[in-house]
């Protein structure tokens, strides 16, 4: 084929316009997704894990999506402002990733009915507000099994942020599972009224270790408690939200890892396909939304086996940690033998099981 | 309560109090020179990340402390230039410095978040700290003893030296100090730089003494407690020492009481959280009953110096 100047110009011109056409087509389709985090994406814990989920979506969907995130958003009026800004920036799907964002999400969602909102760990749904959560308690049950076997004093400490059902449930799961191994096992919760204050988390761990605990668990965002556990040389502790073994290689017995990526991907795909509906998902080990970190070398093989049995039992559905009989910490029976607590009961849990010291 | 537990609590109290004390001592000198620097929290964060980075790369905690102090000093120079050379509003500039410090430290620390460092080791040989009583006396790292030393040194400087007298004169009556030939701006610059270095040093204590990691906003409002403490202590170094340890004690006792059960845990956690503020209010009321609050605050505090001749 001879290439005349005219045909060259034609072909070349068409080739030049092709990517332009392509990009305009994409620009119309491109889904903008907003994420807001209560803390920093560098906390090596909860917020870090959510951000990993965001990156997972970007990597999976490539040019079809654009994501933006705002970190360190305080729960309260600021959150409402940030949500509104994200909506005005053109986000069509917004993930609010902390419990305390709930009121703001509901309020802003009413003003932007075309935008899909998803709120993590909350309880208030609306026509365009879905809920999603992870069954962290399943991971706590695995941790509790290890704690019950390995604790010498039989006392674990638990640093909590706020006494919300999410946290209470985790404390109870650890205690129930530890007491299956050692009936004398107790859990001491200390609430520090913040998600992220490393110095206070560390001091809380010191306070509990000085008073006899030798296992520390936490529901705050960073690795400070594990570092103190390592410094004091107690039996160990558990990473929360992410693998924190870099901070305490000898001390982290295992970790609960949040793996939000698959959920975020499914929601983004649903919005792209135009069939998003406000869901209410609560996935765990089975769906791979909760993962366990590596078991520390110092966890004996039989303990690993027991922990794995609890993990796989929860995956195949043969084991549920909140199965009766369960007494509360005043000795009253709350769940009859053989009865499994419903999700609704778990999500409104405001009492502690036997073996948990009533927190101040 | 057993003795060992009391001693263990003391060790934690000392740790919790020291950064607040160091930062507050710096701010006390700044305010005595007539300058109100509300940027303490920001300078602490800048000091914390500088200290962390140097500790991470060199493993030398003394270099890390120096770096923290130097970084705090540099940050305070921004404040000094704006408020002293350009007579900008001190309150607004100080708040801006805190916002800047929060953002800057987060940016500088972004790639350091997943990296632990080693804690600073005690100053004295470990054998001295094997017994719990020995540990309460000899079990700490350098900054804790340095903070005590600085309480005495700053008291001596302010009340027993000529330079301290000049600094106080600048804070009480800048026009008079100026008219008899002292450089008001020069003295205030030195005071602001000293305050910045102390805040930076206090910040460096977080990754070096309390929790060996970098986390954004890891000072968590303690810079503001330091600013409040200066008022609480009515600008007196020894009262500041008592105040810092009182605050540290309340912050720590809250955790020990919650963890330990017993009579103290009967106090609701909300009341524990409110105690430092209640204590501040009570002290302010007591001071104002004695009517020396107004006489003790430096008369020129927070006012820009504009020489009248």
Interface residues (C-beta under 8 A of the other chain):
Chain A: X39 X40 X42 X43 X44 X72 X157 X188 X190 X191 X192 X193 X194 X196 X197 X198 X199 X200 X201 X202 X203 X204 X206 X207 X208 X210 X211 X213 X222 X223 X224 X227 X228 X231 X246 X247 X248 X357 X359 X360
Chain B: X5 X8 X9 X12 X15 X16 X106 X109 X110 X113 X114 X115 X116 X119 X206 X210 X211 X212 X213 X215 X216 X217 X218 X219 X220 X222 X251 X252 X255 X256 X257 X258 X259 X260 X261 X265 X266 X267 X268 X269 X272 X273
